[in-house]
Amino acid sequence: MSKHEGRRLDRHTAEQLLRGAPADTSDALAGLLAAAAAPPRDGELDGEPAAVTAFLEAARHDRAPRPRSPSMSKSRLRPVQVAAVAAAVFAVGGVAAAATGVLPLPGGGATPAPAASDHARPAAGPSSATTSAHPGEGTPAASPASPSPSPTGLCHAYVAGGKDEHGKALDSPAFTALITAAGGRTKVDGYCATVLDQESPARGHGVGQGNADNGKDHVAATHPNGPPATHPAGPPPGRPNH
Amino acid sequence: MELESVPRRAAEDTDPSTALERARRGDEEAFRVLYRAVQPGLHRYLRVLVGQDAEDVASEAWLQIARDLTSFRGDLDGFRAWTATIGRHRALDHLRHHRRRPVADAPAEWFPERPAPDDTAAAAIEATTTDAALALIATLPRDQAEAVVLRAVVGLDAKAAAAVLGKRPGAVRTAAYRGLRTLADRLGGQV
């Protein structure tokens, strides 16, 4: 193929190089990869204090008593109630849904006033977050051209239902879209954890910023402790999506 | 007993594998160990995706990593893959947000038959700096660049890299192989 080739890099050698093993060829290439993987330099670890602060913050939240209100945790919402909540969510963003054919994006979930500005910003945030919440899916199940479904409100309703109720709640037709968006029933927990997690902190702001509104933050923060296998960001072994 | 426990404790403190479990239980020092072990590779992977914004994107990724660490299950390799996945999502969000193409999404395909652009290749041959190496890798088509960096820099095997990229391991192997071949050619046929 190439005219100046001496010895073409074969797959075996390439694999050795990729593993960082000494290969019997490609001095320049091996040098390049070694340089790319060289030990950390000054500046590369500058983010450590901020990361540690976030870590301590998260640890503090985990140890704190669960903020879920007693009435919520004891008297779990029945599917019908959950559907009602979901319906309310739909009503808030109904216009948006009708216009775009996708799920509405309620601004804060708790704030019912659908001011135009409330809609504008989350549309860019959570929706992009949801499309990327699934490591195994190169392209989201929904049409990539249209705004992806970002059922933050559904997640709020789902999470509010209480953990034990989740399985049954998913039987409700109201959550079909949520299951679809999450990529399966078992993934809804992790999916919602991510979605709600994305929702609360202000974008691009530093550590501790999300602390101001503990209400939402806590609901999301309690969730990542759910079943680990469903965590959306975990490395999924061999997804059947493709 | 005291004397013996001190060095063992010190060794534990800097071993990322054991740090993972301790960090998940809230140990700050263990988290620092993890950060130092993972951040360089993560940062370089993000460099290939978002260029100069890698630092910002890495910060965002670490916020999420710190928050979700308790839900992670797996070993250190799995943790590298998990953090790379989070970083990748943050990077793609970042690109969408700024409506930019990934750095490694070279607008023109690279043709191995053509001579390499002198500036980039020459710089990479002479300067064995990390920056130059990453810059050259970033000139590959994105799928190849990602595959090469995830494997050779982040240290993932083909299966883990495939999970990060949402592809099959075979596709990632091929992409990495093609990437290396192109790089070898760009380095002036010194293979």
Interface residues (C-beta under 8 A of the other chain):
Chain A: M1 S2 K3 H4 E5 G6 R7 R8 L9 R11 A14 E15 L17 L18 R19 G20 T25 S26 D27 A28 L29 G31 L32 L33 A34 A35 A36 A37 A38 P39 P40 R41 E44 L45 D46 G47 E48 A50 A51 V52 A54 F55 L56 E57 A58 A59 D62 R63 A124 S128 A129 S132 A133 H134 P135 G136 E137 G138 G190 A193 D197 P201 G204 G206 V207 A221 P224 N225 G226 P228 A229 H231 A233 G234 P235 P236 P237 G238 R239 N241 H242
Chain B: A23 G26 E28 F31 R32 Y35 R36 Q39 P40 G41 H43 R44 E55 D56 A58 S59 E60 W62 L63 Q64 I65 A66 R67 D68 L69 T70 S71 F72 R73 G74 G78 A81 W82 T85 I86 R88 H89 L92 D93 R96 H97 P112 E113 A124 I125 T128 T129 T130 A132 A133 L134 L136 I137 V148 V149 R151 A152 V153 G155 D157 K159 A160 A163 V164 L165 G166 K167 R168 R173 A176 Y177 L180 R181 L183 A184 D185 L187 G188 G189 Q190 V191
